[in-house]
Amino acid sequence: MKYLNIAFLFLLLFSCKQADKKETPINSFTGEKGEVKLIVLAPGHFHADLLQKNKLDQINDSVYVYAQEGSELNQYIARVESYNNREENPTQWQEVVYRGDDFLEKMLEDKVGNVVVLAGNNKEKTRYIFESVAAGFNVLSDKPMAINKDSFELLKQAYDTAQANNVMLYDMMTERYDVLNIIEQKLINNKDLFGELQTGTESDPAISMESVHHFYKEVSGKTLIRPAWYYDVEQQGEGIADVTTHLIDLTHWKSFPEEVINYKEDVEIISATHWPTELSLDDFTKSTNVDTFPNYLEKYVKDGKLKVYANGTINYKVKDVNVGLKVIWNYKAPEGSGDTFSATMKGTKASLKTIQNKSTNFTKQLYVEKAADLNKDEFESHLREAIEEIKKDFPTVSLKPSNSNTGEYLINIPDEEKRGHEAHFQNVAQSFFDFLVNQNLPEWEVSNTLAKYYIITTAVNIAKEN
């Protein structure tokens, strides 16, 4: 009997340990193959599957998916299956899918996987982030992680909770991996060439960006079907709470690399505006495959037109530098055109300009222009030295005099140096996985992310008041 009791106690202890093991996600990473076990939670945006478009060795082939039944889940599964079934470099994802209205509770109960991926409805996203880190999961989230003041406060709590639980929360800032942005960051921080960043004014900011997008578009040769809630600013967020996450991140990442930006001390919101894009029911149906405006959109419908507050401006200061941002969402680009972008960053010795429009065949091009009072020979000497330094990382980059402006040069970046937007998601993932292995997420990543969401959520409030 004594030995039976000992055996029983041993089995009981072993069972408890196994139960504990199941309840606590494994957050010890070494970089080994397959140790990152993805949980895809409520995929409602095509960014949810881009981490799976190509295989990363650290990601396990088994992917756990929790979502409501519906078209958004079905589209996600179909895209992943297309990666598995393609002829060239097929993937081997094994999707373990739970369908149900209680998908969040089920995920928290099951405790399988160790990295939660979020890309979907932004109204609930911050809550999903908080619940995930509170349960001991790492989170890799698509932008925006907060779209209003309440969600910003919850995001702050999520970061505190993540730190307390020794897990990581990371924002997918894909634009940092665009070669043009990498080169521009290097040029801005070359003091011989660029000088010091100007401070500018509200009406003539040192840093200005304008981004124009379109609701109705094609992705990978197919019409992008958007969920109906995409047109509800309470679920998707306003334009200045969405696209500007990238613009603000690039502003800070380029101008103040690896510097902590404290939103309470270093940021001042000066002004913000917003205005709607109008969609007919026919426009809405073509974009969503939904033939009537849902009830939650009725309050935005006037005279048969849906008004979507997708456009806006933000003027703010960061470390005394004036920044001006503008975001526009049209319904559809004119035939033969596409999204456009323009940006200027003004230094005391040179300015950097990014242009994407008809003149550049709707691809982004980077130009550098000398300051008016700077000696031409001195400027060109420093520019050549800067390009030689850049060629160490990007050997095919070259200089070309601008056709339109004396003292201006095109930083010619051949296509072989460029990788598409979709490829940048894997760059973000790899950086995040490296942070998990090395446990070295920089302090500035957290502080600057909070600064970014403070700016956009404060701007939304100001725009509404105006």
Secondary structure, DSSP 4 states (H G I P E B T S, - for coil): -HHHHHHHHHHHHHHHHHHHHHHS------S-TT-B-EEEES--SGGGGGGGSS--TTB-SEEEEEE-SSHHHHHHHHHHHHHHH-SSS----EEEEEESTTHHHHHHHH---SEEEE-S-HHHHHHHHHHHHHTT-EEEEPSPS--SHHHHHHHHHHHHHHHHTT--EEE--GGGGSHHHHHHHHHHT-HHHH-SBP-B-SSSBSEEEEEEEEEE-EETTEE-PPPGGGG-TTTT--GGGTTHHHHHHHHHHHHSTT----TTTSEEEEEEEEEEEEE-HHHHHHHHS-SS--GGGGGGEETTEEEEEEEEEEEEEETTEEEEEEEEEEEEPPTT---EEEEEEEBSSEEEEEEESGGGTTS-EEEEEE-TTS-HHHHHHHHHHHHHHHTTTSTT-EEEE-SS-TTEEEEE--GGG---HHHHHHHHHHHHHHHHHHT---HHHHHHHHHHHHHHHHHHHHHHH-
